Amino acid sequence: MTLPAPSGDVTALRSALAGAEYTVDGVEDLLGPLASAALHREQTVPAERVLARRADDPRATLARLFLLGQETTRSALDAALPDVGADGAQRLGLVETAGAGSADAVRATCDLRPYAATDAGGPVQWWLASDLGELATGRRLAADHVLGAGGASTTLAQVTVRTPVSRVLDLGTGCGIQALHAARHAETVVATDVSTRALDYARFNAALNAADADLDLRAGSMLDPVRDDRFDLVVSNPPFVITPRSGAAGAAVDAAIGAFEYRDGGRSADDLVRDLVTGVGAVLAPGGVAQMLVNWEHRRGEPWTERVGAWLDASGLDGWVIERELLDPAEYAETWIRDGGTTPDREPEAWAAAYGAWLDDFDARDVEAVGFGLVTLRRPVAGEPTLRRLEEHHGTLRQPLGGHVAASLAAHDWLEQRTDAELAAERLVVAGDVTEERYLTPGASDPNVVVVRQGDGLGRGIQASTGLAAFVGVCDGELTVGQIVGALGALLEVSADDLAAELLPAVRGLVRDGFLAPADAS
C-alpha cells in the first residue's frame, strides 16, 4: 500500500481541509449529536443517513471517504479539496482512482481525520493520517497496522508536562501525535518506532500540520536508537499490552489472532514496561522528566505498589505512579482480542482459542488483575531521589492534567527544601478551585465530617480534622503557618506544639497536591 508522503501539495491540502471545515467541530456539526455519538461507538448507519442527505457538503465527501472508507467520485473530491483535487490527493498517497473521468470512483488508502485536544499548552486542531481501521475495511487489522490517535494517545498528551525544553523523545511515536504536541514547546523532537510505516505517517503528519520543532525520526526498538542521547522530556505510549508470548499460550494466540506492532512488544508479562521504567533514566538529562501510559500486573499475594515500587527503586529516579483503571483477566483478554478485530460472532474459534490462551497465561503467574495508569519519572538534578509515590485514582480527571503534574513536582521540590521550622515561617494561600463540604447529623450544630475538595487536577477530597479545616480556612497569605497554628492552639485549647505535629504533615500534603500554595508564588 502506498503511504502518504510530504510534497509540495501538503500546504495546499492543509488549506483545503481547513477551507472545507473538515475539523472535529465541523464534522460533528454536520453529523449532529445522534450520528456523532453512534460513530464514536463504531456504528455507521446514522452517519451514512446524514451524509447521504448532505452529499453536496465538502465535509460529507471527506467524511464518507476518509472516516467510513466509502468510495466517492473524482468530481466530488475535486470540489471538496480545491487546488488539490483527486490528482493531488493521489500524488500524496491518500487515495487511489479508478480512472480519469469525473464520475470515476476514488477510494481512500488511509484514514485522514481531524483531531482536536487541549493539553497543558492550550488547544490544538490538526489532521492525522493513519491506516484505515476495521470500521472502514471490514477486516481484521494487519500486523503492521499504524493506529491513529485513540483515547490513550489523547490522555497521554493531556497529562504530559509542557514546560518549554530543548530536546524531547517520543518513544514509539506511531502516527506521530505525541511528537506534534511536543513540537509546540521543544526545539528538537526525536521520534522513534520499530515500524517504518509508522515513521512514514509521522513524517507526513508533521508536514501536514507544519510542526514547529526539528523532527528527527529514527527506526529501532525502545531505547536502542537513542542510547547516546539525553532528553529533557521523554513521552511514551509504548506497546504495553500484556499478550501471551511464550509456551502453548503464546503459540495459541499467534495462531488465532497474530501480533500487532502498535501494541505487542514481544515480551512476556509486563517485562517491557518494567525495563522501560528501570532503563529510561539512561537517556534523561538532569531534571529531565519521562511520562508514559502503561499496564502492570496485580499478582496474588503481592501488592501492585510493591511490584511497581521495586521498579521505581531500581530506576534511581523520582517516581509517581497513578493507577487509573483496573481490569480482571477476563475483561483484559476481551478488550485486546476485540481491539485487533476478532469477535466471538465473526470468528468464534479464534476468539475462544485466544481467550483461553490469555487466561492460561495469566493463571501461570497468579495474575488477579491488570492495572493501567500513568508513570511519571524524573532524574534528580543532584543527589538521590526524594519522590516515591504510588496511588490509585480510578475516578474522573480534570484534563488537561499536565499543568497540575508540573506544579505538583515543583511543590514537592519546594517542600523538600524546607524543614518544619522553615515551613512554619512561610505564608500560604488557598487555591482558587478549593471548596469545603460539611456533613452534619440532622439537628446537630457542628459537622461530623469536613471534606476539603479540589476542583482541578485529580479532584482530590481530603477529610479534614477540625484543626486542619480551620487552618485551610485562614490561609490567605497574611499570617505565617506558625502564627496560624499558634492561634488555633489557643482557640482549641491544645498545645501549639502538639497541634503543629498533627497539622504540618497534612499541610505538606495539601501543598504538594495543590490545595495550598506559597503566597509569594500566587
N, C-alpha and C positions, 0 to 999 in steps of 0.2 A: 504494500500500500504506500502511495506517495504521501510523504509527511509535509506539513506546512513549512515553508521556507521564507525567511525575510527577503524582501527585494524592494525595488522602487515602488511597488504597488501598495506596500504596507501602510504608508502615510495616507494614501487615498482611501484605503479600506477603513482606517480609523475614522476618518472624516465622514465616510458614507454610513458607517454604523451609528455614529452619533447623530447624523442628519436624519436617519430613519427612526430615531428614538428607540433603537434596539438596546434598551437598558433594562435593568431589573424592574424599575418603576414603570417603564414604558410597556413591557410585556405584561406585567400584572394588571396594568390599566386596560390593556387590550383584552385580556382573558376574563377579567372580572374575578371576584373573590372565590366563587364556586369552582370554576375551572382551574384557577391557580392552585387552590388547596388540593384539588384532585391530582393535579400534575405533580405536586410535591409528594404525593403518595404513589406516584408512578402509575396513575390511572389516566389514560389519554382521551377517553371518549368525550368528556365535557370540553376539553381543549379543541379537539377536532371539530366539534359542532360550532364553536365560536369562530375558529379560523376559517371554516367554510363560509360563514356569513360575512366575514370581513376580508375576503380574499384579495381585495384591491389595496389593502393596507400593507405597506412595506414590512411592518413588524410581523404580519401574518405569514408572508412569504418566508422570512428569515426564521421564524419560529418553526414553521412546518418543515423547513429544510434541515436546520441545524439542531433543533431540540427533539423533534419527533422522528427525524430520519426519513421523511417522506419526499418524494420527487416533486419538483416544480418545473417550470419551463424556462428556457433561456430568456424569453422576453420578460417574464415576471422577475427574474433575478436581475436583469439589466435595469429594470425600473426600480427595484429595491435598493440597488447599490450603484448609483450614478458614478461615473468616472472609474468604476471598477468593472462592473458587469460580470457576466458569466466567464468571459475570456480571462479577465484579471483574476477572478477567484480561482480559475483553473490553473493559471500560472503560479498562484500562491499555494497550490496543492490542497485547496479547501473543497473542491468539487470535481466531479467527472461529468462530462457532457456526452450525450448520445449522438450529437450531430451539430451542424452549424445553423440549422433552421431555427426561427424564432419560437416555434412550437415544440422543438425537440426537448427531450427530458434532461434535467440536471439533477444529480443526486450528490449529497454531501459525502465526503470521505472522512470527515472528522466532526466532532462536536464543537461548536463555537457558540458560546453563550455569554450573556452579560453577567458580571459579578459586582456585588456591592457589599461593603462591610465598613465598620468603624473600628479602627484599632486605637491604641493609645496616642497615636499621632494625628487622629482625625479621620474623616470619612474618605473612602476611595470608591471609584467606579471604573471598572476595567472590563475587558473581554478576554476570555480564556479559551484556548483551543486544547482539545484532548481527544482521546479515542471515543468513537461512538459507543454508547453503553448498550446494555441488554434491551432497554426500552425501545431503542431505535432499530437495533439489528434483529431482535427476537432470538438471539443465540447466546450461549454461554460465553463469558468473557475469554479472550485469548490469554495465554500465559504471559505475554509481554504487553498486556493492556496498560495504557497510561491513563490514569484516573484524573478527572477534573477536581475542582475544589469542592470537597464534601464538608460535612459538619465538623469533622475533626480538624480539617485544614483551617476553617474559619475560626474555630475555637482557639487553636494554637496561635493564629495571627492576632487574636484579640487579647490573649493573656501574655504575649511577649512584651518585654520592656522596650521602649522606643527612644531611649537616650541616644543622642547623636554620637556615633562612633566612627572609627576609621575602617575596620575590617569585620565583616560578618561572614560566617559559614552557614549555608543552608545545606544540611546533610540529608541526602535523599530527597532531592528537590521535586521529583515528579514533574508536573506541568509547570513548575516554577512559581507557584503562588507565594510561598514564603520569601523567595528571593525578591519578588516585586514589592512586597511590604517592606523588606529590609532596605531596598534601594532608596527609599524615601528618607532614610536617616543614616546612611552609611556612604563612605567614599568608594569602597570596593566590596562586592559581594562575590564570594566563591560558592558555586553551586555544584554539588556532586550527585551522581546517581550511578548505580550499576547498569541502568538501562540507557543505551544511546538513543533510543526512541524518546525517552523522557527528556533527555538533554536537548533534542531537536525541538520538542514542543516548548521547553523553557526558553530556548533561544528565540523562537518565533513570538512567544507571548511577551518577552522583554521588548522586542522590536515593535510589536503592535501597540504596546502601551507606553512606549517611549520612556523606558526605565531610566531614572536619573543617574544611578551609580554605574561604575565599570562592572561588567559581569564577566566572571571567569568561570567557564563551565569545564568540569573535569569528570571523566569516566572512571569509575572504580567503586569498590565496596567499602562502605562505612568510612573509617578514618584513613584508609590506605592512601588516597590521593593527596592528603594534606598533612602527612606526618611531620614535615619540616616547617609547617606554618604555625602562626599564632594568631588568635582572633579575639576581638573584644566581645563578640556575641556569637554563640552557636545556637541555631534553632533547628529542630529536627522533628519530623513526623515519620519515624523510621518504620521499616517493615516489621512491626512488633507482634503480629498475630501469632498466637501460640498454636502451631499446627503440628500434628504428629509427623516426625521426621525420621524416625528410626524404627527398626523391627517390623513386625507384622502390621502394626497400626500405621506406620509411615507408608508402607507398601500399599496398604488398602486405600489410603487417601490419595496417593499418587495415581493409582489405577482408577479410582472413582471420579475424582474431580481435578487432579493435577495440582500444580502450584502456580502462584501468581507473583510476578516480580514486585508489584507495588505493595504487597502485604506480607509475603512469606520470605523471611530472611535466611532460610535454610538451616536454622539452628533448632535444637531441641528445647522444649520448655520455654522459660523466659531468659535463656542464656544470652541472647543477643542484647536484650535490654540491660542485663547485669553488666556485660562487657562494655557497653556504651557508657553507662553511668560511671563505672570504675576507670574507664580509659579516656574519657573526653577531656579530662584535666590536662592531658599532654599537649593539647592544641589551644588551651586557653591562655591568654595573656594575663598578667597580674591584674586582678579586679574584673577579669572577664566573666561573663555570665553565659551559662548554657541552659536552654529550656527545651523540653521535649514532652510529647504526649505518648504514653506507653502503657503496656499491660504488665502485670506481675501476678504470680500465683499465690493463693492462700492455701497453705498446706496444713493438714491435720496436725494439731499439737504444736504448731509453730506460728505465733502471731505474725501477721504480714509486716508489722512495724519492725520486728526483729530481723526478718529476712532482708527487707529493703534497707533497713537501718544499717545492716552489715555492709551493704554496697556503698552507702554513704561514707561509712568509716574507712573503707578501702580506697575510696576515691581521693581522700586527702583534701576535699573541698567542703565549703559551706553547702548545706543541703536542706531543701524544703520540699516535701512531698505532700501533695494533696490528692487523696483518693476521691474521684468524682462519681464513680459508678461501680457497682458490684454485680456480677452475673454468676449464676450457678453453672456447673459444667455443661448441663444440657442446653441452657439458654445460649451459652457461648458458642457451642457447636452449631446450633441452629442459625445463629447470626452470621457466622462466617461461611457456612455451606451455602446459604441463600445469597450471600454477598457476591459470590462468583457466578451466580445464575443457575444453580442447581436447586430444584424444588421437588417436594415429595410427589406432586401431581405429575410433573413432566418427566422426571427421571427417578422413579421410586426405588429402583435397585441401587443406583449410585448414591441416592440420598441415604438409604439405610446403611450401606457399606461405610460411607464416610462418617455418619453419625455414630455408629458403633465403634469405629476406629478412634474417633475423638474421645469417647467415653473410656475406652480401654487405656488410651494414653494418659488421661488424667488419673484414672484409678491406679496406674502403676506408680504414680508419685504422691498418692493420697491428696490430690487436689480437691478442695472443697468448694472453691470459688475462684474467680479471676477478677482482679481489681483493674480499673482503668483510671488514669489520672495524669496530673501534671507534676513533672520533676523540674525543679529549678536548682541549679548548681552554680557556685561562684568560687573562683580561685582567689584566696585572700591576697591582698596586696603585700602583706608581710605577716609572718607568724603563722600560728596554727589556726585551723578552722574554729569558729566560735558559734556557728549556727547549725543546729541539727534538729529539724522539726518534721514530724510525720503526723498527719492528721487526716480525718475523714470529713468530707463536706459533700454530701450527696444531694444537697438542695440546689436551688437556682443560683446562678451567678449574676452579678450586676456587670455585664460586659460594656465596654472593654475593661479587662482586669489588669492590663499591663501597667498602667499608671499606679494602681494600688500595690502591685508586686514591687515595683521600683521604690515606692515610698516606704513600704514595709522593710525592705532591705536597708534603706537609708536610716530608718528609725532604729533598726537593730544595731547598726554601727554607732549611732548617737548614744544609745543606752550602754553599749559596751565600753564607751569612753568615760563613763561616769559611775563613780561609787554611789552608794545610797546617800552619803552625806552630800555629794555634789548634786545628785538628783534633787535632794531636798532644797537646794538653793535655786533651782530652776522655776520658771513660771510657765504654766501650761494653759492651753485653751481647748475648749471642746470643739470638735469638728462639726461643721455645719449640717452634716447628714445624720447626726446622732439624736435619738429620741429616747424617752423614758416611758416604760409601761408599768403601771401599778395594778396589782391584783389584790382585791380585798374580799374578805368574807362579808356577806350581806349584814349590814348593821354595824360593822367594825369601823373604827375611826382611823386605824393605821393599817397600811398594806401588809399582807402576808408575804408577798413576793414583789420585788422590784427588778425589772429587766431593763438594762441599758442596751439599746439596739442600734446597730449601724445600718444606714440606708444604702451605702455604697459598698464597693469591694465585695467581700464574701457575705455581707449581710449578717454578720455575727450578732447573736444575742447573748449577753452576759448577765447571769443572775447576780445581782449586787447586794451586798450586805447594807445595812442602814448607813454605816460609816462610808462605804465606798460610793453609794448613791449620793450621799451628801457631798462627798469630795468632788465628784464629777460635776455636780450642780454649781459648785463655787468656782470652778476653773474658768476664769475669764481673763487671765493674764495679769491681774492686779497683784495678787498675793503669790508668794512662793509656795512650793509644795510643803515645805516645813511649816510655814506660817498657817497654812490651811489645816494641816494635821494637828498643830498645837491648839488652834481654835476649836476644832471638832472634839479633841480630847477633853477640853474644858466643858464644852456643851454636853457631851455624852457622859461626863464624869468618869473617864477612864484615863489611864496613864498615857501621855503622849508617846512615850517610847513603845509601849505595848501596841498602841494604835498604828504607829509607824511600821512596826514589824508585821502587822496584819495587812496594811494598805500598800506599802511600797512595792511588794512583788506584783500585786494586782495592777497598780499604776503602771509598772513596766509593761505588763501585758497589754494594757489599753493604749499605751504609746506605740508599742510595736505593731498593733493591729489597726491603728489609725483612728481610734476613738478620741484620743488626746494628741496634741502636737505642741512642740515648744512655741512659746509666744513669739519669739524672735524669728520664727520660720513662717508665721502666718501672714 
